């Protein structure tokens, strides 16, 4: 036996303690199983032929799965928008062609916009299945937006993809990801309708844009395998971060701003740690809870205004340590923390304090 205890296996085991040998073999078998699962997921996805991108037939096969909504946009979103008409200006900026009456698109903004105030955009539900993005945006309007209206012009698009919200889907009805379509050549009507709306507002410069998202377990079990099948690519298994994190824009990194947002969120829910490689969703973590992407070429919503302060939030609703309510509140905390830091960093409101 070795000094630390544990029987030593024979020479063929390279003199490893039996427990260590068992652990090594177990790890190898686990890795092989994980690899097999990844291959199986690629081969067994129920739509399409591995290695061949979807054509119209496969898209129609995918669409046929969604006959009945799993929740109602009218009840969970539009009813709350109606209540907000009493305090804010509500504008219909479009409707989805799949069912224009069922899926009108609305934005809500603070009243009495002032050309001297900086402009802030908050978006939710770009991926419709990410519930707290939608409900968090609405809750920010209900509870916090009014106190910032003195200092900012605030526009909120709470549910950019209502078909995705009702059917709990990442893509739109045409199997297109709206969060890759915020560019001139983008094909998702959800994205293009919002782009047209923002252009019509005539805002010359947006100071801040916060796009509210989630990373869920179904990203790994459904949406990543579906994307690989749709695009005719190999599905490569990845991990899901347990906690909240930010995706910043590499063109305008704002380290102190990210830290302020995370400090605010951390009062509500936990921040995601990196994986064993120091990454979050395959990207290098540049500071605790933050990764950076070049958002513009990807067509991400957070790039659409080219705001100086721009980020995507990512809440983890499937965590054993977070409730749905905490996730909604975390989105609100992110927006509040973001705006409070900007006020301090940019000296917004200082003149009024001096007068007092």
HELIX and SHEET records of a PDB file:
HELIX    1   1 UNK A   11  UNK A   13  5                                   3    
HELIX    2   2 UNK A   18  UNK A   44  1                                  27    
HELIX    3   3 UNK A   56  UNK A   63  1                                   8    
HELIX    4   4 UNK A   73  UNK A   73  1                                   1    
HELIX    5   5 UNK A   74  UNK A   78  3                                   5    
HELIX    6   6 UNK A   79  UNK A   84  1                                   6    
HELIX    7   7 UNK A  131  UNK A  143  1                                  13    
HELIX    8   8 UNK A  145  UNK A  148  1                                   4    
HELIX    9   9 UNK A  162  UNK A  167  1                                   6    
HELIX   10  10 UNK A  178  UNK A  180  5                                   3    
HELIX   11  11 UNK A  189  UNK A  201  1                                  13    
HELIX   12  12 UNK A  217  UNK A  218  1                                   2    
HELIX   13  13 UNK A  219  UNK A  223  3                                   5    
HELIX   14  14 UNK A  224  UNK A  231  1                                   8    
HELIX   15  15 UNK A  250  UNK A  252  5                                   3    
HELIX   16  16 UNK A  255  UNK A  265  1                                  11    
HELIX   17  17 UNK A  295  UNK A  298  1                                   4    
HELIX   18  18 UNK A  301  UNK A  303  5                                   3    
HELIX   19  19 UNK A  324  UNK A  346  1                                  23    
HELIX   20  20 UNK A  350  UNK A  355  1                                   6    
SHEET    1   A10 UNK A  89  UNK A  95  0                                        
SHEET    2   A10 UNK A 104  UNK A 109 -1                                        
SHEET    3   A10 UNK A 152  UNK A 157 -1                                        
SHEET    4   A10 UNK A 118  UNK A 124  1                                        
SHEET    5   A10 UNK A 206  UNK A 214  1                                        
SHEET    6   A10 UNK A 309  UNK A 315  1                                        
SHEET    7   A10 UNK A 245  UNK A 249 -1                                        
SHEET    8   A10 UNK A 290  UNK A 293  1                                        
SHEET    9   A10 UNK A 283  UNK A 287 -1                                        
SHEET   10   A10 UNK A 279  UNK A 280 -1                                        
END                                                                             
